[in-house]
Amino acid sequence: MFSPGSADICRMPLYPRHLIPFQLTVILLSATAAYGQGIITTLAGAGSCTYSGDGGLASTVGVCVPTNAAVDGFGNIYFADSHNFRIRKISTNGVITTIAGNGIRGSSGDGGPALSASIGYVYQLDATISSRVFFADPEAHKLRAVNLSTGVMEGYGTGDPVSAGDGGMITTASFRSPTGIAIYPRFQAPNVGYEFYVSDPIDNLVRKIDGFTES
């Protein structure tokens, strides 16, 4: 687990059905490209709202409304397959796997296998910390994380739907439908500390969690 310090960015609407994206795309900027130029490719999705393809090439699988993507320090890509209520990973060799979510919309499963946990619509996730993929779960009213070493789903916050707990520990703090999360590494020998920035859009707040250290 992490050692949290003191607990001290707007809600995304669901897409209209005729505007729902069913593919994950990326712009690859070459080091020698002129300013403003880039090559765009499709990383994942066959263009239809389905769930399929774990263990195969991401470019051939079915995804449904991918809402966010993040890259870790090794080049792996993580994204929210939001209408499949799952979080998925594209490895550096292009293979896709599911790392969290059982496909059922919900907020249960903290402390157990991430693949057996229920998650809601995930609008933003962060892979800055190498051992975990963090995301804001507005339906659980928590920050949650997939522990990549153990495969366990972790929950941070009480789950009470109210923005409270400033000045205290994250374990006793609460959020109200958090949607955005950004993590900033702060180097403090001998460990690396992290600052979290979290949006509580319903209460019109941006909140900071200071002092996370990886263990």
Salt bridges, closest charged atoms under 4 A:
ASP54 OD1 - ARG88 NH2 2.84
ASP81 OD2 - ARG88 NH1 3.02
ASP110 OD2 - LYS142 NZ 2.97
ASP110 OD1 - ARG144 NH2 2.82
ASP137 OD2 - ARG144 NH1 2.84
GLU139 OE2 - ARG105 NE 2.94
GLU154 OE1 - ARG132 NE 2.81
ASP166 OD1 - ARG207 NH2 2.78
GLU195 OE2 - ARG186 NH1 2.98
GLU195 OE2 - LYS208 NZ 3.89
ASP200 OD2 - ARG207 NH1 3.31
ASP203 OD1 - ARG176 NH1 2.85
ASP210 OD1 - ARG186 NH1 2.77
